Amino acid sequence: MNSKLKQLLSDTKHLEKMTEAFDKANQAKTNYGDDDRYWKPETDKAGNGYAIIRFLPVAEADITSLSVPYVPIYTHGFKGPTGKWYIEKSRTTLNEPDPVSEYNTKLWNSGQQDEARKQKRKLGYVANILVLKDEKHPENEGKVFLFSFGPKIMKKIDEALKPPFSDQTRFNPFHFLEGANFKLRIRKGDGGYRNYDSSEFEAPSKLFGGDEKKIEALWNSQHSLSELIHPSKFKSYAELKRKLESVLGTVEVSESSSSDDSGDDDISWPTPTRATTTTNKTLIVTDDAAASASDDDDDLEMFKKLASS
């Protein structure tokens, strides 16, 4: 057996380590595109869906670069007064300045908190999963995918690591031997967004009954997550700034605009005014609303469809 996998399976302190790493990762606060590595559950006409998945541990390729088996990704998705859409990953994911966050700060400081909230960044996560049951696409069963999800599902992971009640079993959802299958139940929530409130973990169980050969083969098929947050996967600050000003109607930018940082000092920010922002509409569910409305992990796909229509 692979020595690194053997060490992973035999680590008796994995639960404590995972809980500590989870807390640290979430103190610092995904999207997906047309990428067949990603799995997205489908629903019926009524908006209901059901699947069973298993969250997987850190891939071998990420052992030295990631402390938790998922990556957080911030995005912005909103429609400006020009009718154009701004749908981009935020550079705050990289702990770097981002033009939308800076503009929202100006709005906030000028007393326009409601307008700033409409353009608020959205937090999503990406993890490796094994699909165990997919009612709409059974051909996906037994395969490893990337899974993009939001705060509501992450809260259920958090509660598995740190149960709120004494009669609940504490476990590491990402462990091969001591993790648990996750029943993903989808309903249509308010506003048409997906609601995952009924989703839950089964009792902890050994994946594949603990068969080490099957586990090793599965581990070798996992996708690297660290490459999803490599700086090369994000547009430059200057390119995002030009895009934002085009969406706000302050600068006309052609589709062939350069993505380098040249000429950035020649671009001035618009002055936040009621006239500029009151017509700025958005369909994004903000972080505040996400807790009560839906997990909104599929909003980016919706935004892209609207932007191309």
Secondary structure, DSSP 8 states (H G I E B T S, - for coil): --HHHHHHHH-TTHHHHHHHHHHHHHH------S-TTB------TTS-EEEEEEE----GGGTTT-SSSEEEEEEEEEE-TTS-EEEEE-GGGGTS--HHHHHHHHHHHTT-HHHHHHT--EEEEEEEEEEEEESS-GGGTT-EEEEEE-HHHHHHHHHHHS-SSTTS----TT-TTT---EEEEEEE-GGG-EE-TT-EE-----GGGG-HHHHHHHHHT---SGGGGSGGGS--HHHHHHHHHHHHTS----TT---SSTTGGG-------HHHHTT-------HHHHTTS---TTHHHHHHHHHH-
